[in-house]
Amino acid sequence: MNFAYSENQQMIAQMVKDFGRKHIQPHMMEWDENQIFPIGLFEKMGELGLMGILVPQEYGGAGLSYPEYVTALTEISSIDGSIGLSMAAHNSLCTNHILTFGNEHQKQKYLPGLASGKQIGAWALTEPNTGSDAMRMKTTAIKEGNNWILNGNKQWITHGKSANIMVVLVRTGDLLDSKGITAFIVERGNPGLKAGKKENKLGMRASETTEVIFEDCKVSDENILGEVGEGFIQAMKILDGGRISIASLGLGIAKGAYQAALKYAKEREQFGKPISKFQGIAFKLADMATKIQAGELLTYLAADLKQKGLNCTRQSAEAKYFTSEAAVEISTDAVQIFGGYGYTKDYPAEKYYRDSKLCTIGEGTSEIQKIVIAREILQ
Ligand SMILES: Cc1cc2nc3c(=O)[nH]c(=O)nc-3n(C[C@H](O)[C@H](O)[C@H](O)COP(=O)(O)OP(=O)(O)OC[C@H]3O[C@@H](n4cnc5c(N)ncnc54)[C@H](O)[C@@H]3O)c2cc1C
C-alpha cells in the first residue's frame, strides 16, 4: 500500500491549480451569478489533457489512470464545483461509455474530438418521471429498416443543449426488462434532437443542465453502443466509474471549503484572539480534516480497484455516499466559521455550500448508494 501521491499526481495537481488560478478563479463568480456555461474553457482544458484523461493516447487522450483522474477532478472541484461536474459528466459518463462499449469505428470517430475538448459530451439516462428508478424509462427507440426512431424526454442532462455528442439510454424492449434498454450515440444537429428548458439551479450554476427532447429522432444501426438490449447493464457499469467522479467532486468541494475556513479561522479575531483558538471552532476544523482524509482513502481505494479492472460497485458507492455527505457537512461548517461573511458572495464559503448539495443527488442519491452498498454486503 502506498498512500502518497505519485510524482505524476503531484504534477497533475500543480498543473490544475495553476490553470484554475489563471482561467477559472477570475471569472467563476460571474459564471455562477449569470449561469454562464463557459464552453471555451473546456477547449483549453482539452489542451491540458483534462477532457480525455482516461482515453488512450492512440485516440487523442491523455491515457492516464483512474487515480490520476481523481487527482485532477478533485483539484478542479476544489476551485469550482461547476467545472468539476461538467468535466466529470464529459469524461466519465459520455466519453467513457464510448471508450468502454464502442466499437473501433465509433472510438476512432468520436474519441479524438471529445478528448480535445473541442466537442462536448453528454450522457442521458434520467427522465422527468424516472430518476432513481431508471429502469422504468419511457423514451423509446423503434426499429425502421437500418434506422431507429427515438421519441421521449430526458431530464437534468448535463450539457443537454451544448453537447456535440450524446450517449442516450432508451427503451427498445419491454418495461422493467433489464435487457429492454439500448445505448445510442446521437450527434448534435440531428433534426429530431432538441434541448428543452435550462434549469435555474441552487448551485453548480456554470454547469449547463437542460431537458432533452427526442421527436422522431432518426439514428442509424451504426450508432448503437454494443448490442441491442445491453444498455442498462452498460449504464450500471458506467455509473460505477461515475460514482468515483462524484466522490472526487465532493472531495474537491470539501477540500476547498476546508482550506478557506482554516485560513479564515487563523486570521479572524474575536475576543482578542484568532477564532481558531476557540475549541468550538478548532473541533470543527478537526472534524473537517478527518472527514476529508477518510473520503480521500475511500475514493482512491475505489479508483485503484477500477484501474485494476476489479469489481468496485460497493467501494465506489461507499466513496460517493461518504464524500457527498461529508462535502455538505464540511461546507456547512465552513459557512459557520466565516460567520456573517460566510453568508455573502464576497467570500467563497457560500458557493461551496450551494455546490456541495448536488453531490448527494447526482448519479444516484445517497439513499440509492445505501441500497447499492447494502445489496453488495447482503448478497
Ligand atoms: C445538476 C444535475 C445534473 C445531472 N446530470 C445528469 C446527467 O448528465 N445525466 C443524467 O442522466 N442524469 C443527470 N442528473 C439526474 C440525477 O442523476 C437524478 O436527479 C438522480 O438520479 C435522482 O433522480 P430524481 O431527481 O428523479 O429523484 P427521485 O428518484 O425522484 O428521488 C426523490 C427522493 O426519493 C428518494 N428515493 C427514491 N427511490 C428510493 C428508494 N428506493 N429508497 C429510498 N429512497 C428513495 C431519493 O433518494 C430522493 O431523496 C442530474 C441531476 C442534477 C440535479
The ligand as a MOL file (V3000), in Angstrom:
LIG
                    3D

  0  0  0     0  0            999 V3000
M  V30 BEGIN CTAB
M  V30 COUNTS 53 58 0 0 0
M  V30 BEGIN ATOM
M  V30 1 C -27.3090 19.2460 -11.6590 0
M  V30 2 C -27.7310 17.8740 -12.0890 0
M  V30 3 C -27.0680 17.2550 -13.1470 0
M  V30 4 C -27.4800 15.9930 -13.5900 0
M  V30 5 N -26.8660 15.4420 -14.6920 0
M  V30 6 C -27.3780 14.3010 -15.2230 0
M  V30 7 C -26.8660 13.7900 -16.4610 0
M  V30 8 O -25.9450 14.3530 -17.0680 0
M  V30 9 N -27.4390 12.6620 -16.9760 0
M  V30 10 C -28.4630 12.0040 -16.3540 0
M  V30 11 O -28.9310 11.0080 -16.8720 0
M  V30 12 N -28.9670 12.4600 -15.1660 0
M  V30 13 C -28.4450 13.5890 -14.5980 0
M  V30 14 N -28.9590 14.0790 -13.4070 0
M  V30 15 C -30.0680 13.3720 -12.7720 0
M  V30 16 C -29.7360 12.6990 -11.4430 0
M  V30 17 O -28.9330 11.5770 -11.6600 0
M  V30 18 C -31.0580 12.4120 -10.7450 0
M  V30 19 O -31.5620 13.6520 -10.3160 0
M  V30 20 C -30.9080 11.4650 -9.5860 0
M  V30 21 O -30.5980 10.1720 -10.0350 0
M  V30 22 C -32.1910 11.3960 -8.7270 0
M  V30 23 O -33.3240 11.2010 -9.5210 0
M  V30 24 P -34.6010 12.1570 -9.2960 0
M  V30 25 O -34.1160 13.5490 -9.3300 0
M  V30 26 O -35.6400 11.7680 -10.2750 0
M  V30 27 O -35.0840 11.8580 -7.8390 0
M  V30 28 P -36.1020 10.6210 -7.3440 0
M  V30 29 O -35.6160 9.3820 -7.9480 0
M  V30 30 O -37.4830 11.0920 -7.6680 0
M  V30 31 O -35.8620 10.6690 -5.8220 0
M  V30 32 C -36.5090 11.5880 -4.9230 0
M  V30 33 C -36.1250 11.1990 -3.4920 0
M  V30 34 O -36.6200 9.8650 -3.2070 0
M  V30 35 C -35.5470 9.0340 -2.7700 0
M  V30 36 N -35.7570 7.6660 -3.2390 0
M  V30 37 C -36.0640 7.2350 -4.4840 0
M  V30 38 N -36.1500 5.8880 -4.5120 0
M  V30 39 C -35.8520 5.4600 -3.2600 0
M  V30 40 C -35.7680 4.1680 -2.6490 0
M  V30 41 N -35.9610 3.0420 -3.3320 0
M  V30 42 N -35.4510 4.1130 -1.3240 0
M  V30 43 C -35.2310 5.2350 -0.6100 0
M  V30 44 N -35.3030 6.4830 -1.1330 0
M  V30 45 C -35.6030 6.5860 -2.4430 0
M  V30 46 C -34.2940 9.6570 -3.3970 0
M  V30 47 O -33.1270 9.2770 -2.6910 0
M  V30 48 C -34.6040 11.1460 -3.2650 0
M  V30 49 O -34.2990 11.5770 -1.9760 0
M  V30 50 C -28.5400 15.3200 -12.9310 0
M  V30 51 C -29.1650 15.9340 -11.8330 0
M  V30 52 C -28.7970 17.1910 -11.4220 0
M  V30 53 C -29.5350 17.8420 -10.2760 0
M  V30 END ATOM
M  V30 BEGIN BOND
M  V30 1 1 1 2
M  V30 2 1 2 3
M  V30 3 2 2 52
M  V30 4 2 3 4
M  V30 5 1 4 5
M  V30 6 1 4 50
M  V30 7 2 5 6
M  V30 8 1 6 7
M  V30 9 1 6 13
M  V30 10 2 7 8
M  V30 11 1 7 9
M  V30 12 1 9 10
M  V30 13 2 10 11
M  V30 14 1 10 12
M  V30 15 2 12 13
M  V30 16 1 13 14
M  V30 17 1 14 15
M  V30 18 1 14 50
M  V30 19 1 15 16
M  V30 20 1 16 17
M  V30 21 1 16 18
M  V30 22 1 18 19
M  V30 23 1 18 20
M  V30 24 1 20 21
M  V30 25 1 20 22
M  V30 26 1 22 23
M  V30 27 1 23 24
M  V30 28 2 24 25
M  V30 29 1 24 26
M  V30 30 1 24 27
M  V30 31 1 27 28
M  V30 32 2 28 29
M  V30 33 1 28 30
M  V30 34 1 28 31
M  V30 35 1 31 32
M  V30 36 1 32 33
M  V30 37 1 33 34
M  V30 38 1 33 48
M  V30 39 1 34 35
M  V30 40 1 35 36
M  V30 41 1 35 46
M  V30 42 1 36 37
M  V30 43 1 36 45
M  V30 44 2 37 38
M  V30 45 1 38 39
M  V30 46 1 39 40
M  V30 47 2 39 45
M  V30 48 1 40 41
M  V30 49 2 40 42
M  V30 50 1 42 43
M  V30 51 2 43 44
M  V30 52 1 44 45
M  V30 53 1 46 47
M  V30 54 1 46 48
M  V30 55 1 48 49
M  V30 56 2 50 51
M  V30 57 1 51 52
M  V30 58 1 52 53
M  V30 END BOND
M  V30 END CTAB
M  END
